[in-house]
Amino acid sequence: DLAKFLDGAKDGFIYFSLGTNVKSKELNEQTLTSIIESLEEMPYKVLWKFESDELSRKPDNVKLIKWAPQQDILAHPNIKLFVTQGGLQSMEEAIYNEVPLVVIPFFGDQIKNSKLMTAKGIAKVVERKPFLKKTDLKNAMLEVINDSSYKKSVKRLKELALDTPMTGLEKAVWWTEYVIRNKGAKHLKNPAVDIPLYQYYLIDVISFLIFITVLALSVIILLLKIVFKTLRRFLGKNYLDNKKLQ
């Protein structure tokens, strides 16, 4: 059914997925409405990773899918665009498959990733604060699809990423043999492996800082007590002296 939908998208299709941590079904109503209306107005089919079978108004050109084989979808020849939240893995998969992006960042590294991909010329960012606007999302999608520079940039970025002296498998084999040749390659061993757990997790440093903080607070409290006691004695003495004079 999925293959039939993608193969039948002769004019191309858009893949919309916000990853696993951001649930499309949990978006606020205003944002969800903006997404639905913008996708409905696109002249392409849309595959939307949506965690529920229920959607208030599903456009005819949109297909919902709870789980998506993302690598296969991005590798499909009919894909035009990937709308993503900007997770690192999604970015890497998009670059590998030469798919330009529209990014709607939510939190964490997504914001930094989206800025980086924009600087590389392979993505257009759509801000969702104070709220996501339909026109912003629609215009961003059309721009990335129709402007060939995005496609050229992502293709160039893939070429740069793959232009290495060895493939990943060859590199793994070489380093494995290197470690064997050098009897465990102890000179490459991370010193952190041999340190005690309390040092690895900085428990000794944290304990020292807590001790210093408690000590400082204790000294401050003691000094305040001495000051208050001295003031009380001084004021009390003045009061008695005034009484005698009267």
N, CA, C and O of each residue as an XYZ file, in Angstrom:
984
protein
N       0.835     -1.200      0.000
C       0.000      0.000      0.000
C       0.876      1.260      0.000
O       0.614      2.205     -0.744
N       1.919      1.263      0.842
C       2.824      2.412      0.897
C       3.603      2.555     -0.405
O       3.721      3.654     -0.948
N       4.131      1.444     -0.901
C       4.892      1.465     -2.158
C       4.013      1.957     -3.307
O       4.466      2.710     -4.169
N       2.761      1.524     -3.309
C       1.822      1.931     -4.362
C       1.587      3.440     -4.307
O       1.529      4.105     -5.342
N       1.451      3.976     -3.087
C       1.227      5.411     -2.909
C       2.427      6.213     -3.417
O       2.262      7.203     -4.131
N       3.631      5.781     -3.046
C       4.841      6.515     -3.439
C       5.136      6.368     -4.930
O       5.523      7.329     -5.595
N       4.950      5.163     -5.439
C       5.179      4.936     -6.875
C       4.176      5.713     -7.721
O       4.476      6.123     -8.842
N       2.976      5.910     -7.164
C       1.926      6.613     -7.900
C       2.063      8.124     -7.861
O       1.316      8.833     -8.535
N       3.010      8.623     -7.079
C       3.219     10.073     -6.984
C       4.109     10.528     -8.141
O       5.286     10.831     -7.947
N       3.540     10.574     -9.333
C       4.318     10.888    -10.542
C       4.897     12.306    -10.522
O       5.955     12.558    -11.097
N       4.193     13.229     -9.855
C       4.690     14.602     -9.748
C       5.603     14.788     -8.538
O       6.124     15.877     -8.297
N       5.784     13.714     -7.790
C       6.627     13.776     -6.605
C       5.810     13.785     -5.324
O       4.602     14.023     -5.350
N       6.479     13.524     -4.198
C       5.781     13.550     -2.910
C       6.655     14.211     -1.851
O       7.875     14.305     -1.988
N       5.992     14.664     -0.795
C       6.652     15.280      0.359
C       6.549     14.314      1.535
O       5.488     13.745      1.795
N       7.651     14.138      2.231
C       7.641     13.292      3.426
C       7.672     14.203      4.649
O       8.585     15.015      4.800
N       6.670     14.066      5.522
C       6.530     14.917      6.710
C       6.661     14.045      7.950
O       5.823     13.176      8.192
N       7.706     14.272      8.735
C       7.908     13.499      9.965
C       8.633     14.353     10.998
O       9.646     14.985     10.699
N       8.101     14.362     12.213
C       8.712     15.124     13.299
C       9.487     14.230     14.259
O       9.766     14.617     15.394
N       9.834     13.025     13.794
C      10.651     12.123     14.598
C       9.862     11.363     15.641
O       8.638     11.267     15.561
N      10.570     10.822     16.623
C       9.931      9.998     17.656
C       9.616     10.788     18.923
O       8.675     10.446     19.639
N      10.385     11.836     19.211
C      10.170     12.595     20.445
C       9.072     13.643     20.323
O       8.456     14.016     21.321
N       8.828     14.112     19.121
C       7.760     15.088     18.888
C       6.597     14.372     18.210
O       6.744     13.859     17.100
N       5.459     14.336     18.865
C       4.284     13.653     18.329
C       3.402     14.652     17.572
O       2.966     15.657     18.132
N       3.150     14.361     16.303
C       2.302     15.254     15.508
C       0.907     15.369     16.106
O       0.295     16.437     16.072
N       0.402     14.253     16.660
C      -0.960     14.243     17.205
C      -1.080     15.108     18.463
O      -2.188     15.476     18.853
N       0.061     15.439     19.106
C       0.040     16.218     20.341
C       0.308     17.706     20.108
O       0.404     18.475     21.064
N       0.428     18.110     18.851
C       0.620     19.527     18.549
C      -0.643     20.300     18.898
O      -1.743     19.750     18.848
N      -0.490     21.572     19.250
C      -1.687     22.355     19.576
C      -2.547     22.541     18.327
O      -2.069     22.422     17.198
N      -3.797     22.829     18.552
C      -4.787     22.865     17.464
C      -4.429     23.877     16.376
O      -4.612     23.604     15.190
N      -3.924     25.032     16.772
C      -3.580     26.072     15.799
C      -2.448     25.616     14.877
O      -2.505     25.818     13.664
N      -1.415     24.997     15.469
C      -0.286     24.497     14.680
C      -0.730     23.370     13.761
O      -0.351     23.328     12.590
N      -1.534     22.459     14.294
C      -2.014     21.323     13.506
C      -2.857     21.800     12.325
O      -2.738     21.273     11.219
N      -3.698     22.788     12.560
C      -4.537     23.340     11.483
C      -3.670     23.983     10.399
O      -3.933     23.813      9.208
N      -2.643     24.715     10.810
C      -1.738     25.355      9.844
C      -1.038     24.315      8.975
O      -0.886     24.504      7.768
N      -0.610     23.208      9.600
C       0.061     22.141      8.850
C      -0.898     21.508      7.854
O      -0.556     21.328      6.685
N      -2.094     21.172      8.312
C      -3.090     20.524      7.447
C      -3.409     21.405      6.243
O      -3.430     20.930      5.108
N      -3.657     22.684      6.495
C      -4.041     23.596      5.411
C      -2.892     23.817      4.425
O      -3.121     23.920      3.220
N      -1.673     23.888      4.926
C      -0.530     24.089      4.027
C      -0.275     22.852      3.174
O       0.032     22.974      1.989
N      -0.397     21.662      3.762
C      -0.201     20.421      3.004
C      -1.304     20.238      1.964
O      -1.064     19.746      0.862
N      -2.504     20.639      2.333
C      -3.646     20.499      1.426
C      -3.457     21.327      0.160
O      -3.926     20.940     -0.910
N      -2.778     22.457      0.276
C      -2.601     23.357     -0.868
C      -1.369     23.030     -1.711
O      -1.113     23.694     -2.715
N      -0.614     22.024     -1.314
C       0.571     21.643     -2.081
C       0.176     20.793     -3.289
O      -0.700     19.937     -3.170
N       0.798     21.010     -4.442
C       0.463     20.236     -5.655
C       1.183     18.888     -5.697
O       1.524     18.392     -6.771
N       1.406     18.310     -4.537
C       2.108     17.025     -4.443
C       1.402     16.132     -3.430
O       0.659     16.606     -2.570
N       1.649     14.841     -3.550
C       1.182     13.928     -2.519
C       2.068     14.101     -1.287
O       3.230     14.494     -1.389
N       1.494     13.800     -0.123
C       2.223     13.971      1.133
C       2.102     12.709      1.975
O       1.003     12.211      2.217
N       3.242     12.201      2.414
C       3.263     11.079      3.354
C       3.584     11.662      4.724
O       4.655     12.233      4.930
N       2.650     11.514      5.658
C       2.770     12.146      6.975
C       2.868     11.075      8.056
O       1.945     10.282      8.242
N       3.992     11.061      8.766
C       4.123     10.149      9.911
C       3.294     10.724     11.053
O       3.670     11.704     11.696
N       2.155     10.078     11.281
C       1.182     10.569     12.265
C       0.831      9.418     13.191
O       0.550      8.310     12.734
N       0.846      9.679     14.500
C       0.750      8.599     15.483
C      -0.673      8.132     15.774
O      -0.877      7.316     16.674
N      -1.640      8.621     15.048
C      -3.032      8.233     15.282
C      -3.752      8.055     13.953
O      -3.360      8.624     12.935
N      -4.810      7.257     13.983
C      -5.620      7.078     12.776
C      -6.603      8.225     12.603
O      -7.198      8.388     11.538
N      -6.768      9.011     13.642
C      -7.765     10.074     13.646
C      -7.118     11.430     13.371
O      -6.160     11.830     14.033
N      -7.658     12.110     12.395
C      -7.246     13.468     12.067
C      -8.504     14.226     11.696
O      -9.283     13.778     10.855
N      -8.701     15.375     12.324
C      -9.962     16.104     12.167
C     -10.360     16.313     10.710
O     -11.527     16.159     10.348
N      -9.381     16.666      9.875
C      -9.695     16.897      8.459
C      -8.483     16.511      7.627
O      -7.571     17.315      7.435
N      -8.476     15.290      7.138
C      -7.338     14.809      6.354
C      -7.514     15.181      4.887
O      -8.498     14.782      4.264
N      -6.580     15.935      4.329
C      -6.659     16.295      2.908
C      -6.557     15.054      2.017
O      -5.984     14.041      2.417
N      -7.106     15.141      0.829
C      -7.115     13.998     -0.097
C      -5.712     13.611     -0.559
O      -5.459     12.448     -0.873
N      -4.809     14.576     -0.602
C      -3.453     14.288     -1.097
C      -2.514     13.776     -0.002
O      -1.330     13.551     -0.252
N      -3.042     13.595      1.205
C      -2.217     13.196      2.350
C      -2.503     11.755      2.756
O      -3.655     11.333      2.852
N      -1.424     11.010      2.993
C      -1.540      9.649      3.522
C      -0.876      9.618      4.895
O       0.269     10.044      5.046
N      -1.601      9.109      5.900
C      -1.064      8.997      7.254
C      -0.435      7.628      7.452
O      -0.931      6.621      6.947
N       0.666      7.609      8.195
C       1.338      6.347      8.481
C       1.910      6.433      9.899
O       2.593      7.400     10.235
N       1.632      5.422     10.731
C       2.076      5.450     12.133
C       3.574      5.184     12.256
O       4.261      5.816     13.059
N       4.065      4.262     11.468
C       5.495      3.957     11.475
C       6.009      4.038     10.048
O       5.379      3.527      9.123
N       7.153      4.679      9.875
C       7.665      4.897      8.517
C       9.074      4.338      8.364
O       9.945      4.626      9.185
N       9.308      3.537      7.317
C      10.680      3.089      7.004
C      11.438      4.250      6.365
O      11.546      4.336      5.141
N      11.956      5.132      7.200
C      12.461      6.425      6.735
C      13.546      6.324      5.668
O      13.524      7.066      4.686
N      14.490      5.416      5.857
C      15.570      5.280      4.872
C      15.016      4.944      3.492
O      15.435      5.524      2.490
N      14.080      4.012      3.443
C      13.497      3.611      2.157
C      12.704      4.748      1.532
O      12.727      4.943      0.316
N      11.999      5.499      2.379
C      11.194      6.616      1.876
C      12.101      7.703      1.288
O      11.840      8.216      0.199
N      13.157      8.044      2.011
C      14.081      9.085      1.534
C      14.851      8.650      0.292
O      15.314      9.484     -0.485
N      14.983      7.343      0.113
C      15.702      6.823     -1.061
C      14.801      6.688     -2.282
O      15.281      6.372     -3.371
N      13.494      6.925     -2.114
C      12.563      6.766     -3.243
C      12.810      7.852     -4.294
O      12.992      9.017     -3.937
N      12.820      7.499     -5.556
C      13.130      8.479     -6.618
C      12.106      9.604     -6.764
O      12.414     10.646     -7.343
N      10.888      9.406     -6.246
C       9.850     10.429     -6.414
C       9.836     11.483     -5.310
O       9.056     12.433     -5.375
N      10.677     11.328     -4.312
C      10.630     12.277     -3.194
C      11.141     13.651     -3.617
O      12.128     13.772     -4.342
N      10.444     14.678     -3.145
C      10.803     16.061     -3.466
C      11.381     16.803     -2.261
O      12.260     17.654     -2.399
N      10.865     16.459     -1.073
C      11.170     17.269      0.104
C      10.945     16.465      1.379
O      10.069     15.602      1.441
N      11.745     16.761      2.383
C      11.595     16.146      3.698
C      11.341     17.263      4.709
O      12.201     18.118      4.923
N      10.163     17.254      5.331
C       9.843     18.203      6.403
C      10.133     17.501      7.723
O       9.519     16.480      8.034
N      11.062     18.041      8.494
C      11.555     17.356      9.683
C      11.687     18.311     10.861
O      11.635     19.531     10.700
N      11.859     17.734     12.052
C      12.079     18.542     13.254
C      13.539     18.944     13.405
O      13.866     19.817     14.209
N      14.413     18.312     12.638
C      15.822     18.699     12.670
C      16.712     17.836     13.537
O      17.771     18.285     13.976
N      16.298     16.594     13.794
C      17.160     15.676     14.529
C      18.390     15.315     13.712
O      18.342     15.309     12.482
N      19.488     15.014     14.390
C      20.756     14.759     13.704
C      20.664     13.569     12.757
O      21.149     13.636     11.628
N      20.044     12.479     13.210
C      19.946     11.289     12.363
C      19.128     11.564     11.108
O      19.495     11.129     10.016
N      18.024     12.285     11.262
C      17.196     12.628     10.098
C      17.972     13.489      9.111
O      17.857     13.310      7.899
N      18.763     14.423      9.632
C      19.593     15.275      8.777
C      20.586     14.430      7.976
O      20.741     14.612      6.769
N      21.249     13.510      8.664
C      22.251     12.673      7.997
C      21.613     11.797      6.925
O      22.169     11.641      5.837
N      20.451     11.228      7.227
C      19.763     10.376      6.257
C      19.310     11.184      5.046
O      19.363     10.699      3.916
N      18.864     12.413      5.283
C      18.440     13.276      4.178
C      19.621     13.622      3.272
O      19.500     13.592      2.048
N      20.750     13.948      3.872
C      21.946     14.278      3.084
C      22.398     13.075      2.273
O      22.728     13.206      1.094
N      22.416     11.906      2.897
C      22.859     10.692      2.205
C      21.981     10.403      0.992
O      22.466      9.914     -0.028
N      20.682     10.709      1.105
C      19.752     10.433      0.004
C      19.483     11.658     -0.869
O      18.623     11.627     -1.749
N      20.230     12.739     -0.616
C      20.158     13.963     -1.432
C      18.760     14.571     -1.445
O      18.247     14.950     -2.498
N      18.147     14.661     -0.263
C      16.800     15.227     -0.147
C      16.884     16.558      0.599
O      17.327     16.579      1.748
N      16.472     17.672     -0.019
C      16.484     18.963      0.672
C      15.427     19.004      1.775
O      14.514     18.180      1.811
N      15.570     19.981      2.673
C      14.780     19.969      3.904
C      14.020     21.262      4.169
O      14.432     22.353      3.773
N      12.890     21.093      4.856
C      12.243     22.188      5.571
C      12.244     21.759      7.031
O      11.749     20.683      7.366
N      12.799     22.598      7.896
C      12.982     22.213      9.298
C      12.082     23.038     10.213
O      12.031     24.265     10.129
N      11.364     22.318     11.099
C      10.559     22.960     12.145
C      11.179     22.541     13.480
O      10.754     21.540     14.057
N      12.170     23.280     13.985
C      12.856     22.860     15.216
C      11.990     23.050     16.456
O      11.210     23.998     16.548
N      12.143     22.127     17.412
C      11.369     22.193     18.649
C      12.253     22.439     19.870
O      11.979     23.350     20.652
N      13.313     21.639     20.048
C      14.137     21.778     21.249
C      15.508     21.138     21.022
O      15.769     20.524     19.987
N      16.379     21.303     22.031
C      17.680     20.636     22.025
C      18.552     21.006     20.837
O      18.636     22.168     20.439
N      19.203     19.980     20.275
C      20.141     20.198     19.168
C      19.442     20.532     17.860
O      20.094     20.903     16.884
N      18.105     20.401     17.833
C      17.363     20.669     16.601
C      17.535     22.116     16.139
O      17.612     22.386     14.940
N      17.595     23.028     17.083
C      17.738     24.449     16.748
C      19.111     24.705     16.121
O      19.229     25.389     15.105
N      20.144     24.138     16.754
C      21.508     24.295     16.228
C      21.645     23.610     14.871
O      22.245     24.161     13.948
N      21.085     22.407     14.755
C      21.151     21.663     13.493
C      20.478     22.432     12.360
O      20.994     22.492     11.244
N      19.322     23.017     12.660
C      18.575     23.742     11.623
C      19.357     24.954     11.120
O      19.344     25.259      9.927
N      20.040     25.643     12.039
C      20.853     26.798     11.631
C      22.031     26.355     10.769
O      22.386     27.021      9.796
N      22.630     25.227     11.135
C      23.770     24.706     10.380
C      23.350     24.311      8.968
O      24.042     24.631      8.001
N      22.216     23.615      8.847
C      21.747     23.171      7.539
C      21.311     24.349      6.665
O      21.453     24.317      5.443
N      20.780     25.385      7.311
C      20.422     26.598      6.563
C      21.679     27.264      6.012
O      21.708     27.713      4.866
N      22.720     27.320      6.851
C      23.991     27.913      6.416
C      24.616     27.124      5.271
O      25.304     27.692      4.423
N      24.376     25.820      5.248
C      24.904     24.967      4.178
C      24.058     25.055      2.906
O      24.444     24.528      1.863
N      22.913     25.717      2.996
C      22.072     25.905      1.816
C      21.214     24.718      1.440
O      20.774     24.615      0.295
N      20.962     23.802      2.393
C      20.159     22.615      2.061
C      18.803     22.613      2.765
O      18.016     21.681      2.598
N      18.528     23.661      3.553
C      17.284     23.667      4.326
C      16.721     25.072      4.473
O      17.429     26.074      4.365
N      15.435     25.100      4.719
C      14.718     26.335      5.041
C      14.035     26.111      6.390
O      13.338     25.114      6.579
N      14.234     27.036      7.322
C      13.668     26.881      8.664
C      12.336     27.614      8.768
O      12.191     28.740      8.291
N      11.364     26.955      9.403
C      10.066     27.567      9.685
C       9.913     27.639     11.201
O       9.890     26.609     11.875
N       9.811     28.840     11.731
C       9.669     29.005     13.177
C       8.230     28.702     13.598
O       7.285     28.999     12.868
N       8.078     28.114     14.771
C       6.737     27.769     15.253
C       6.304     28.649     16.426
O       5.237     28.432     17.001
N       7.124     29.637     16.784
C       6.774     30.541     17.875
C       6.575     31.947     17.337
O       7.360     32.376     16.491
N       5.558     32.692     17.786
C       4.569     32.271     18.785
C       3.652     31.139     18.324
O       3.093     30.410     19.143
N       3.502     30.999     17.003
C       2.759     29.848     16.478
C       3.140     29.653     15.018
O       3.561     30.593     14.343
N       2.991     28.437     14.543
C       3.354     28.127     13.156
C       2.281     28.663     12.213
O       1.093     28.395     12.394
N       2.709     29.424     11.205
C       1.763     30.012     10.256
C       1.695     29.179      8.983
O       2.711     28.693      8.486
N       0.496     29.025      8.471
C       0.281     28.232      7.259
C       1.095     28.774      6.093
O       1.745     28.010      5.379
N       1.064     30.086      5.898
C       1.763     30.681      4.748
C       3.278     30.480      4.847
O       3.948     30.272      3.836
N       3.812     30.545      6.075
C       5.257     30.349      6.257
C       5.673     28.945      5.841
O       6.667     28.767      5.137
N       4.907     27.949      6.281
C       5.236     26.559      5.959
C       5.053     26.288      4.468
O       5.906     25.665      3.836
N       3.953     26.753      3.918
C       3.680     26.520      2.494
C       4.748     27.173      1.617
O       5.276     26.543      0.701
N       5.060     28.429      1.900
C       6.059     29.145      1.098
C       7.441     28.504      1.205
O       8.186     28.443      0.226
N       7.774     28.028      2.405
C       9.072     27.374      2.602
C       9.159     26.090      1.787
O      10.181     25.824      1.155
N       8.096     25.295      1.795
C       8.086     24.037      1.041
C       8.204     24.297     -0.454
O       8.975     23.629     -1.143
N       7.450     25.258     -0.952
C       7.495     25.567     -2.383
C       8.864     26.115     -2.788
O       9.375     25.794     -3.861
N       9.451     26.939     -1.928
C      10.766     27.512     -2.236
C      11.831     26.423     -2.355
O      12.608     26.408     -3.309
N      11.861     25.518     -1.386
C      12.886     24.469     -1.388
C      12.708     23.526     -2.577
O      13.691     23.073     -3.163
N      11.460     23.231     -2.933
C      11.200     22.328     -4.059
C      11.543     22.993     -5.392
O      12.149     22.370     -6.264
N      11.155     24.253     -5.544
C      11.299     24.927     -6.840
C      12.675     25.558     -7.069
O      13.073     25.781     -8.212
N      13.392     25.844     -5.997
C      14.724     26.436     -6.123
C      15.754     25.306     -6.196
O      16.012     24.631     -5.199
N      16.329     25.106     -7.356
C      17.251     23.980     -7.573
C      18.533     24.076     -6.748
O      19.259     23.090     -6.617
N      18.819     25.255     -6.190
C      20.054     25.415     -5.414
C      20.057     24.534     -4.166
O      21.115     24.083     -3.725
N      18.879     24.289     -3.598
C      18.798     23.432     -2.408
C      19.206     21.999     -2.755
O      19.960     21.359     -2.022
N      18.698     21.514     -3.873
C      19.024     20.155     -4.317
C      20.514     20.050     -4.656
O      21.165     19.066     -4.305
N      21.041     21.052     -5.329
C      22.466     21.043     -5.688
C      23.349     21.080     -4.438
O      24.381     20.411     -4.373
N      22.927     21.870     -3.451
C      23.718     21.996     -2.220
C      23.757     20.697     -1.436
O      24.804     20.314     -0.915
N      22.608     20.011     -1.348
C      22.579     18.758     -0.588
C      23.361     17.666     -1.317
O      23.972     16.803     -0.685
N      23.336     17.710     -2.643
C      24.121     16.747     -3.423
C      25.611     16.987     -3.211
O      26.381     16.039     -3.058
N      26.014     18.252     -3.201
C      27.412     18.610     -2.985
C      27.865     18.209     -1.579
O      28.982     17.726     -1.393
N      26.986     18.415     -0.590
C      27.312     18.070      0.791
C      27.506     16.564      0.947
O      28.373     16.120      1.699
N      26.700     15.785      0.236
C      26.862     14.327      0.261
C      28.213     13.938     -0.337
O      28.919     13.087      0.204
N      28.561     14.563     -1.450
C      29.848     14.255     -2.099
C      31.017     14.548     -1.159
O      31.978     13.780     -1.101
N      30.935     15.649     -0.431
C      31.994     16.004      0.514
C      32.071     14.997      1.658
O      33.157     14.614      2.094
N      30.894     14.574      2.139
C      30.849     13.635      3.264
C      31.409     12.275      2.885
O      32.032     11.603      3.707
N      31.186     11.867      1.635
C      31.624     10.537      1.198
C      33.032     10.533      0.609
O      33.597      9.474      0.335
N      33.593     11.730      0.417
C      34.929     11.817     -0.180
C      35.993     11.582      0.893
O      36.633     12.525      1.360
N      36.175     10.333      1.274
C      37.143      9.944      2.300
C      38.066      8.867      1.738
O      37.693      8.170      0.794
N      39.269      8.719      2.306
C      40.209      7.715      1.783
C      39.740      6.279      1.971
O      40.158      5.380      1.241
N      38.860      6.068      2.964
C      38.358      4.722      3.236
C      36.875      4.770      3.550
O      36.371      5.766      4.070
N      36.182      3.691      3.230
C      34.782      3.578      3.620
C      34.716      3.276      5.115
O      35.734      2.975      5.738
N      33.523      3.357      5.684
C      33.359      3.060      7.100
C      33.793      1.648      7.453
O      34.426      1.429      8.485
N      33.453      0.683      6.593
C      33.824     -0.715      6.832
C      35.339     -0.894      6.756
O      35.933     -1.567      7.598
N      35.957     -0.288      5.745
C      37.415     -0.386      5.600
C      38.137      0.235      6.797
O      39.155     -0.280      7.259
N      37.594      1.344      7.286
C      38.190      2.007      8.445
C      38.090      1.123      9.692
O      39.034      1.028     10.476
N      36.923      0.476      9.862
C      36.735     -0.417     11.011
C      37.707     -1.596     10.955
O      38.284     -1.984     11.971
N      37.882     -2.163      9.751
C      38.809     -3.291      9.576
C      40.239     -2.847      9.861
O      40.985     -3.556     10.538
N      40.629     -1.669      9.346
C      41.999     -1.178      9.537
C      42.317     -0.975     11.010
O      43.379     -1.388     11.477
N      41.406     -0.339     11.749
C      41.658     -0.073     13.163
C      41.645     -1.355     13.988
O      42.385     -1.470     14.965
N      40.815     -2.314     13.607
C      40.813     -3.605     14.304
C      42.164     -4.285     14.147
O      42.738     -4.782     15.116
N      42.669     -4.301     12.911
C      43.978     -4.907     12.649
C      45.101     -4.118     13.330
O      46.089     -4.700     13.778
N      44.949     -2.813     13.403
C      45.947     -1.963     14.065
C      46.073     -2.324     15.543
O      47.176     -2.456     16.074
N      44.914     -2.483     16.200
C      44.909     -2.842     17.621
C      45.538     -4.215     17.830
O      46.280     -4.422     18.791
N      45.241     -5.161     16.923
C      45.819     -6.511     17.023
C      47.332     -6.455     16.823
O      48.081     -7.084     17.571
N      47.786     -5.697     15.807
C      49.218     -5.588     15.519
C      49.990     -4.999     16.696
O      51.132     -5.376     16.957
N      49.354     -4.076     17.395
C      50.033     -3.366     18.477
C      49.634     -3.878     19.859
O      49.694     -3.158     20.856
N      49.220     -5.161     19.884
C      48.961     -5.849     21.157
C      48.025     -5.069     22.085
O      48.319     -4.860     23.262
N      46.906     -4.652     21.526
C      45.900     -3.950     22.322
C      45.977     -2.443     22.242
O      45.091     -1.748     22.739
N      47.035     -1.925     21.617
C      47.204     -0.467     21.436
C      46.947      0.295     22.738
O      46.079      1.165     22.813
N      47.733     -0.061     23.761
C      47.539      0.556     25.074
C      47.785      2.061     25.051
O      47.259      2.792     25.890
N      48.582      2.522     24.092
C      48.854      3.960     24.000
C      47.618      4.760     23.585
O      47.584      5.981     23.740
N      46.603      4.069     23.058
C      45.359      4.742     22.668
C      44.282      4.628     23.747
O      43.192      5.185     23.616
N      44.605      3.903     24.805
C      43.620      3.659     25.854
C      43.289      4.951     26.593
O      44.184      5.704     26.976
N      42.023      5.195     26.786
C      41.574      6.396     27.492
C      41.918      6.278     28.976
O      41.537      5.297     29.615
N      42.630      7.258     29.538
C      42.990      7.199     30.962
C      41.777      7.088     31.885
O      41.888      6.589     33.004
N      40.624      7.554     31.415
C      39.413      7.526     32.244
C      38.975      6.104     32.577
O      38.213      5.890     33.520
N      39.460      5.125     31.800
C      39.079      3.731     32.039
C      39.576      3.249     33.399
O      38.915      2.439     34.048
N      40.735      3.742     33.834
C      41.367      3.241     35.056
C      41.082      4.081     36.301
O      41.475      3.692     37.400
N      40.423      5.198     36.157
C      40.177      6.023     37.345
C      38.961      5.502     38.106
O      38.061      4.917     37.503
N      38.924      5.707     39.430
C      37.774      5.244     40.224
C      36.481      5.920     39.786
O      36.497      7.009     39.213
N      35.366      5.260     40.062
C      34.067      5.801     39.655
C      33.786      7.154     40.290
O      33.198      8.032     39.658
N      34.214      7.325     41.563
C      33.912      8.594     42.234
C      34.642      9.762     41.562
O      34.174     10.900     41.601
N      35.805      9.466     40.939
C      36.505     10.515     40.195
C      35.899     10.704     38.806
O      35.799     11.826     38.309
N      35.501      9.603     38.190
C      34.917      9.671     36.845
C      33.652     10.532     36.857
O      33.422     11.327     35.946
N      32.833     10.363     37.904
C      31.586     11.132     38.002
C      31.758     12.420     38.808
O      30.777     13.081     39.151
N      33.036     12.776     39.113
C      33.374     14.026     39.805
C      32.725     14.136     41.185
O      32.441     15.235     41.660
N      32.493     12.986     41.822
C      31.853     12.994     43.138
C      32.745     13.696     44.158
O      32.253     14.407     45.034
N      34.076     13.493     44.039
C      35.000     14.145     44.972
C      34.969     15.665     44.827
O      35.013     16.393     45.819
N      34.892     16.135     43.585
C      34.841     17.582     43.334
C      33.531     18.171     43.848
O      33.511     19.219     44.493
N      32.428     17.467     43.542
C      31.109     17.942     43.980
C      31.031     17.964     45.504
O      30.490     18.901     46.092
N      31.578     16.916     46.145
C      31.566     16.847     47.615
C      32.358     18.004     48.217
O      31.937     18.612     49.201
N      33.511     18.300     47.611
C      34.340     19.409     48.099
C      33.600     20.743     47.976
O      33.630     21.566     48.891
N      32.935     20.945     46.831
C      32.193     22.191     46.619
C      31.041     22.321     47.607
O      30.767     23.409     48.113
N      30.364     21.197     47.880
C      29.270     21.215     48.858
C      29.808     21.563     50.246
O      29.213     22.354     50.978
N      30.965     20.945     50.597
C      31.584     21.214     51.905
C      31.943     22.698     52.046
O      31.655     23.319     53.069
N      32.576     23.256     51.006
C      32.963     24.672     51.033
C      31.732     25.565     51.169
O      31.745     26.543     51.916
N      30.665     25.219     50.439
C      29.432     26.009     50.491
C      28.822     25.979     51.885
O      28.436     27.015     52.426
N      28.738     24.774     52.467
C      28.177     24.623     53.818
C      29.033     25.372     54.836
O      28.511     26.036     55.731
N      30.366     25.255     54.686
C      31.280     25.947     55.602
C      31.106     27.460     55.515
O      31.055     28.150     56.533
N      31.014     27.966     54.281
C      30.847     29.412     54.083
C      29.537     29.897     54.693
O      29.500     30.945     55.339
N      28.465     29.139     54.489
C      27.165     29.512     55.058
C      27.210     29.484     56.581
O      26.629     30.342     57.247
N      27.909     28.484     57.126
C      28.019     28.369     58.587
C      28.756     29.569     59.175
O      28.357     30.114     60.204
N      29.836     29.970     58.506
C      30.610     31.129     58.966
C      29.763     32.396     58.903
O      29.787     33.213     59.823
N      29.016     32.554     57.815
C      28.154     33.739     57.657
C      27.099     33.781     58.753
O      26.857     34.828     59.352
N      26.469     32.632     59.014
C      25.436     32.559     60.057
C      26.031     32.875     61.426
O      25.424     33.595     62.219
N      27.232     32.329     61.706
C      27.902     32.587     62.985
C      28.223     34.070     63.150
O      28.015     34.645     64.218
N      28.731     34.681     62.084
C      29.054     36.109     62.136
C      27.806     36.958     62.367
O      27.834     37.927     63.126
N      26.710     36.582     61.702
C      25.451     37.316     61.887
C      24.964     37.206     63.329
O      24.468     38.179     63.897
N      25.107     36.017     63.921
C      24.697     35.822     65.316
C      25.511     36.714     66.249
O      24.971     37.334     67.166
N      26.833     36.767     65.996
C      27.708     37.608     66.823
C      27.322     39.080     66.697
O      27.273     39.806     67.690
N      27.048     39.514     65.455
C      26.664     40.912     65.214
C      25.363     41.241     65.925
O      25.256     42.277     66.582
N      24.361     40.353     65.794
C      23.064     40.595     66.431
C      23.187     40.609     67.958
O      22.544     41.411     68.635
N      24.025     39.705     68.491
C      24.207     39.623     69.938
C      24.876     40.901     70.454
O      24.503     41.433     71.499
N      25.867     41.379     69.703
C      26.570     42.608     70.089
C      25.632     43.808     70.046
O      25.637     44.648     70.946
N      24.820     43.878     68.980
C      23.858     44.980     68.866
C      22.849     44.951     70.004
O      22.483     45.991     70.552
N      22.402     43.739     70.354
C      21.408     43.609     71.416
C      21.979     44.098     72.753
O      21.309     44.801     73.509
N      23.228     43.711     73.027
C      23.865     44.152     74.265
C      24.048     45.674     74.284
O      23.805     46.338     75.292
N      24.486     46.202     73.133
C      24.728     47.641     73.037
C      23.433     48.431     73.219
O      23.389     49.407     73.968
N      22.382     47.995     72.525
C      21.095     48.683     72.627
C      20.504     48.534     74.022
O      19.896     49.462     74.553
N      20.694     47.337     74.616
C      20.176     47.118     75.971
C      20.878     47.990     76.993
O      20.238     48.505     77.910
N      22.181     48.162     76.850
C      22.954     48.998     77.762
C      22.526     50.458     77.649
O      22.378     51.149     78.657
N      22.329     50.919     76.415
C      21.874     52.300     76.199
C      20.512     52.533     76.836
O      20.245     53.598     77.392
N      19.663     51.529     76.747
C      18.307     51.641     77.304
C      18.382     51.786     78.823
O      17.685     52.621     79.400
N      19.230     50.971     79.480
C      19.371     51.030     80.935
C      19.981     52.361     81.372
O      19.558     52.938     82.374
N      20.972     52.850     80.625
C      21.592     54.141     80.942
C      20.580     55.273     80.861
O      20.575     56.170     81.704
N      19.729     55.231     79.855
C      18.684     56.256     79.696
C      17.688     56.196     80.846
O      17.182     57.232     81.279
N      17.401     54.996     81.346
C      16.457     54.798     82.444
C      17.001     55.451     83.712
O      16.280     56.127     84.445
N      18.323     55.224     83.953
C      18.952     55.774     85.149
C      18.946     57.298     85.119
O      18.728     57.949     86.141
N      19.185     57.855     83.943
C      19.206     59.312     83.815
C      17.837     59.919     84.081
O      17.736     61.037     84.587
N      16.791     59.188     83.743
C      15.431     59.684     83.965
C      15.091     59.617     85.464
O      13.989     59.990     85.865
